[in-house]
Each structure stands twice: as C-alpha cells, then as structure tokens.
Amino acid sequence: MDATTRANQLRRRARHLRDLATAIERLPVMSLDTHAGGDTWRGPRADLCRSTLRTNQHQLHGVADDLRWHAHRFDGQADELDAIDAARVGLVG
C-alpha cells in the first residue's frame, strides 16, 4: 500500500472514530440523569442508581474522548505520510 492510500485510510478511520464518539454522546442514556432526580425516586436504592448512572455516563464520556484522541493521532500519522510522500516526490522529481 502506498503512502497516499495509507494516509487516506487513516483519515477514514479517524472520521469513523469521531462519528462513533459523537454517536456515544448522543445516546439516550447520556441524558437519563435529567430524569433521575429526587422527585422521581427516593431512598438508598435511588441514590445508588443515580450514582451508578453518573459513573457510567462519565465512563462513556471518557470513551468518546479516547476515540477522538485516537482519531487525532490517525490524522497526524496521515499528515506525516503525506509529508514523507511529498518529500520523496521532491527528491525524485
């Protein structure tokens, strides 16, 4: 696989990872906490449920951030491949 093809592949993967991150953040579960207030349910089990929900939402936000970080790395690698390919063309041409 040549550098340009690999760079394009990395950019497609980066775009897909960003799309996945956005999809995670738009999941209905990410807004459940707005419906889990004290008016909805009270008691120790309710507190445990809200705490677990907040923890899970935090984890999902972390996953989305990680996906975007990897996407950024893929874009950087693609840019490096483009630069290497351009330099090679400059040397040959």
PyMOL commands that set and color helices and strands:
alter all, ss='L'
color gray80, all
select helices_A, chain A and resi 3-25+28-35+44-92
alter helices_A, ss='H'
color red, helices_A
deselect
rebuild
show_as cartoon
